[in-house]
Amino acid sequence: MKNGLLFLGILFPVSVFAHGEEVLVSLFYDLLIVIALTVFISGIKWKSNGKLLLAIVLVISTVAAVVITDSIPYTANRALIDTIHIGTPLVSVLGTFLIFRRKFSKK
């Protein structure tokens, strides 16, 4: 267990290819929003295919946020990048939830 955590700790900064902890903040935002939305998805009273739809939307929107902001310089556009990384998955999942809330709800 300790070796696995050490290995992940060593690889974590390598994944951003940057210097300074300010770039890691964006990754922590991503992790926090994914955890929060996963808890939300698992806590709602929906059929399993509706929860699967929300999980797929979460994954696609998180990847889309990373792809959209991939070529933007971080230090000059920090607020924009952080807003996109938080807002895209949040709006996508909650919007999908509101659109399909009656179709997939358990009665």
ZARO-743348 format. One record per residue: residue in three letters; residue number from 1; z negated, y, x of N, C-alpha, C in turn. Coordinates in Angstrom, 3 decimals, decimal comma, padded with zeros to 6 digits. Atoms other than C-alpha are relative to their C-alpha. Layout:
BEGIN
  residu  num      n_up   n_north    n_east     ca_up  ca_north   ca_east      c_up   c_north    c_east
     Ala  NUM         Z         Y         X         Z         Y         X         Z         Y         X
...
REM end
This chain:
BEGIN
  residu  num      n_up   n_north    n_east     ca_up  ca_north   ca_east      c_up   c_north    c_east
     Met    1   000,000  -001,189   000,823   000,000   000,000   000,000   000,000   001,263   000,874
     Lys    2   000,056  -001,167  -000,879  -000,902   002,442   002,785   001,317   000,207   000,731
     Asn    3  -001,278  -000,119  -000,701   002,316   001,666   004,652   001,086   000,548  -000,914
     Gly    4  -000,985  -000,500   000,954   004,373   002,295   001,533  -000,152   001,488  -000,246
     Leu    5   000,242  -001,424   000,195   002,729   005,673   000,941   000,355   000,806   001,242
     Leu    6  -000,359  -000,669  -001,244   003,144   006,596   004,584   001,518   000,113   000,131
     Phe    7  -001,460   000,000  -000,065   006,838   005,639   004,450   000,582   001,048  -000,942
     Leu    8  -000,482  -001,011   000,945   007,379   007,764   001,318  -000,345   001,403   000,464
     Gly    9   000,386  -001,312  -000,516   005,483   010,645   002,886   000,883   000,468   001,131
     Ile   10  -000,890  -000,352  -001,106   007,696   010,530   005,942   001,394   000,344  -000,514
     Leu   11  -001,341  -000,232   000,524   010,914   010,375   003,902   000,101   001,223  -000,900
     Phe   12  -000,054  -001,098   000,964   009,974   013,120   001,435   000,595   001,279   000,586
     Pro   13  -000,621  -001,226  -000,541   010,724   016,141   003,706   001,437  -000,214   000,466
     Val   14  -001,359   000,278  -000,451   013,874   014,438   005,007   000,996   000,186  -001,143
     Ser   15  -000,920  -000,072   001,130   015,331   014,448   001,508   000,466   001,413  -000,305
     Val   16  -000,424  -001,362   000,305   015,532   018,251   001,363   000,778   000,664   001,135
     Phe   17  -000,729  -000,529  -001,140   017,011   018,869   004,831  -000,251   001,497   000,197
     Ala   18   000,319  -001,414  -000,123   015,188   022,164   005,111  -001,281   000,177   000,799
     His   19   001,208  -000,319  -000,737   012,443   023,900   006,989  -000,867   000,902  -000,874
     Gly   20   000,920  -000,822   000,775   009,425   025,266   005,200  -000,378  -000,660  -001,300
     Glu   21   000,508   000,646   001,196   007,324   024,236   002,292   000,518   000,618  -001,281
     Glu   22  -000,473  -000,629   001,227   008,903   026,681  -000,165   001,123  -000,785  -000,667
     Val   23  -001,071   000,806   000,583   011,847   024,336  -000,655  -000,580  -001,215  -000,723
     Leu   24   000,633   001,159   000,635   009,515   021,471  -001,532  -000,575   000,337  -001,368
     Val   25   000,528  -000,408   001,298   008,157   023,491  -004,454   000,963  -000,399  -001,116
     Ser   26  -001,005   000,370   000,994   011,399   022,878  -006,326  -000,050  -001,496  -000,310
     Leu   27   000,126   001,440   000,230   011,018   019,132  -005,850  -001,271  -000,341  -000,770
     Phe   28   001,221   000,220   000,758   007,451   019,293  -007,107   000,177   000,407  -001,459
     Tyr   29  -000,314  -000,386   001,375   008,687   021,159  -010,190   000,787  -001,106  -000,702
     Asp   30  -000,783   001,099   000,572   011,232   018,402  -010,767  -000,905  -001,177  -000,353
     Leu   31   000,900   001,125   000,231   008,577   015,731  -010,424  -000,943   000,284  -001,162
     Leu   32   000,919  -000,361   001,068   006,164   017,569  -012,709   000,677  -000,014  -001,361
     Ile   33  -000,698  -000,046   001,286   008,730   018,150  -015,451   000,427  -001,397  -000,445
     Val   34  -000,378   001,378   000,351   009,941   014,526  -015,299  -001,223  -000,767  -000,498
     Ile   35   001,222   000,681   000,441   006,361   013,241  -015,586  -000,422   000,503  -001,378
     Ala   36   000,414  -000,569   001,288   005,531   015,623  -018,452   000,915  -000,468  -001,133
     Leu   37  -000,925   000,428   001,049   008,679   014,735  -020,396  -000,049  -001,508  -000,219
     Thr   38   000,155   001,446   000,164   008,187   011,013  -019,751  -001,232  -000,305  -000,852
     Val   39   001,198   000,163   000,833   004,678   011,268  -021,206   000,314   000,403  -001,440
     Phe   40  -000,399  -000,423   001,340   006,139   013,175  -024,157   000,830  -001,074  -000,697
     Ile   41  -000,882   001,013   000,582   008,838   010,559  -024,723  -000,783  -001,251  -000,372
     Ser   42   000,761   001,214   000,295   006,405   007,671  -024,527  -001,026   000,227  -001,104
     Gly   43   001,017  -000,272   000,990   003,947   009,413  -026,859   000,503   000,254  -001,406
     Ile   44  -000,500  -000,283   001,345   006,243   010,213  -029,773   000,166  -001,302  -000,780
     Lys   45  -000,130   001,163   000,872   006,478   007,867  -032,720   001,449  -000,120  -000,469
     Trp   46  -001,417   000,204   000,261   010,154   007,024  -032,552   000,349  -001,460   000,220
     Lys   47  -000,535   001,334  -000,283   012,188   003,844  -032,597   000,398  -000,055   001,475
     Ser   48  -000,267   000,149  -001,434   012,940   002,431  -029,168   001,371   000,527   000,404
     Asn   49  -001,312  -000,526  -000,374   016,622   003,375  -029,260   000,000   001,531   000,055
     Gly   50   000,142  -001,450  -000,078   015,644   007,012  -029,897  -000,692   000,416   001,288
     Lys   51   000,683  -000,290  -001,262   013,241   006,959  -026,953   000,937  -000,236   001,179
     Leu   52  -000,984   000,261  -001,056   016,001   005,435  -024,818   000,993   001,160   000,103
     Leu   53  -000,904  -001,157  -000,002   018,318   008,279  -025,852  -000,653   001,186   000,710
     Leu   54   000,696  -001,113  -000,652   015,713   010,839  -024,795  -000,153  -000,238   001,499
     Ala   55   000,125   000,315  -001,424   015,180   009,045  -021,471   001,336   000,201   000,717
     Ile   56  -001,327  -000,193  -000,588   018,921   009,056  -020,794   000,313   001,489   000,128
     Val   57  -000,203  -001,450  -000,053   019,108   012,758  -021,637  -000,833   000,607   001,117
     Leu   58   000,855  -000,499  -001,075   016,198   013,386  -019,253   000,615  -000,272   001,365
     Val   59  -000,595   000,352  -001,292   017,881   011,563  -016,376   001,264   000,814   000,252
     Ile   60  -001,266  -000,724  -000,166   021,282   013,177  -016,942  -000,248   001,490   000,226
     Ser   61   000,252  -001,432  -000,158   019,854   016,681  -017,305  -000,681   000,314   001,332
     Thr   62   000,623  -000,216  -001,310   017,706   016,314  -014,181   001,036  -000,088   001,108
     Val   63  -001,073   000,126  -000,995   020,688   015,123  -012,150   000,951   001,190  -000,093
     Ala   64  -000,892  -001,145   000,176   022,832   017,896  -013,633  -000,602   001,268   000,607
     Ala   65   000,654  -001,172  -000,578   020,279   020,519  -012,599   000,091  -000,015   001,524
     Val   66  -000,103   000,117  -001,455   020,318   019,215  -009,029   001,434   000,252   000,453
     Val   67  -001,407  -000,183  -000,369   024,126   019,119  -008,926   000,401   001,472  -000,157
     Ile   68  -000,345  -001,402   000,238   024,409   022,635  -010,378  -000,523   000,893   001,117
     Thr   69   000,631  -000,865  -001,002   022,058   024,120  -007,795   000,181  -000,490   001,430
     Asp   70  -000,147   000,610  -001,326   023,176   022,018  -004,841   000,565   000,961   001,040
     Ser   71  -000,666  -000,852  -000,989   025,372   024,629  -003,178  -000,533   001,437   000,029
     Ile   72   000,561  -001,348   000,042   023,246   027,700  -003,970  -001,068   000,126   001,086
     Pro   73   001,054  -000,191  -001,008   021,158   029,070  -001,062  -001,358   000,212  -000,667
     Tyr   74   001,292   000,003   000,685   017,506   028,553  -001,945  -000,762   001,309   000,152
     Thr   75   000,871  -001,161  -000,216   015,768   031,535  -000,383   000,472   001,235  -000,762
     Ala   76  -000,521  -001,165   000,712   018,056   034,113  -002,003  -000,052  -000,172  -001,518
     Asn   77  -000,072   000,277   001,435   018,033   032,424  -005,424  -001,137  -000,904  -000,465
     Arg   78   001,128   000,890   000,280   014,607   030,813  -005,623  -000,363  -000,038  -001,485
     Ala   79   000,388  -000,048   001,414   013,741   031,974  -009,158   001,066  -000,654  -000,885
     Leu   80  -001,083   000,596   000,776   017,152   030,965  -010,517  -000,006  -001,516   000,124
     Ile   81  -000,012   001,442  -000,225   017,018   027,509  -008,970  -001,194  -000,664  -000,676
     Asp   82   001,183   000,577   000,640   013,461   026,863  -010,138   000,112   000,033  -001,521
     Thr   83  -000,203  -000,091   001,450   014,340   028,061  -013,644   000,972  -001,061  -000,490
     Ile   84  -000,974   001,026   000,390   017,364   025,751  -013,791  -000,619  -001,388   000,081
     His   85   000,610   001,319  -000,169   015,365   022,780  -012,492  -001,043  -000,286  -001,072
     Ile   86   000,992   000,201   001,059   012,650   023,309  -015,104   000,653   000,074  -001,373
     Gly   87  -000,563  -000,262   001,319   014,717   024,628  -017,996   001,014  -001,005  -000,492
     Thr   88  -001,062   000,915   000,432   017,644   022,224  -018,040  -000,562  -001,285  -000,607
     Pro   89   000,547   001,206   000,635   015,650   019,004  -018,602  -000,863   000,313  -001,226
     Leu   90   000,892  -000,346   001,106   013,122   020,724  -020,862   000,787   000,336  -001,262
     Val   91  -000,810  -000,392   001,160   015,701   022,315  -023,157   000,829  -001,180  -000,504
     Ser   92  -000,831   001,136   000,411   017,900   019,205  -023,164  -000,798  -001,043  -000,774
     Val   93   000,806   001,035   000,662   015,142   016,744  -024,077  -000,579   000,520  -001,309
     Leu   94   000,576  -000,530   001,231   013,415   018,990  -026,602   001,068   000,317  -001,042
     Gly   95  -001,100  -000,227   000,931   016,749   019,998  -028,129   000,491  -001,292  -000,629
     Thr   96  -000,400   001,309   000,533   017,775   016,354  -028,484  -001,061  -000,532  -000,952
     Phe   97   001,088   000,428   000,883   014,366   015,592  -029,980   000,092   000,700  -001,353
     Leu   98  -000,075  -000,740   001,260   014,757   018,349  -032,577   001,231  -000,373  -000,826
     Ile   99  -001,220   000,367   000,720   018,310   017,325  -033,457  -000,144  -001,356  -000,677
     Phe  100   000,061   001,369   000,506   017,510   013,628  -033,946  -001,379  -000,412  -000,524
     Arg  101   001,369   000,371   000,366   013,871   013,799  -035,103  -000,095  -000,799  -001,292
     Arg  102   000,054   000,753   001,268   014,579   012,492  -038,597   000,708  -001,347   000,111
     Lys  103  -000,769   001,234  -000,108   017,065   009,828  -037,553  -000,797  -001,121   000,654
     Phe  104   000,684   001,029  -000,760   014,803   007,993  -035,110  -001,489  -000,111  -000,285
     Ser  105   001,449   000,055   000,242   011,324   008,657  -036,506  -000,366  -001,265  -000,768
     Lys  106   000,525   001,165   000,712   009,263   005,682  -037,645  -000,689   000,490  -001,260
     Lys  107   000,631  -000,400   001,276   008,201   005,873  -041,269  -000,939  -001,047  -000,485
REM end
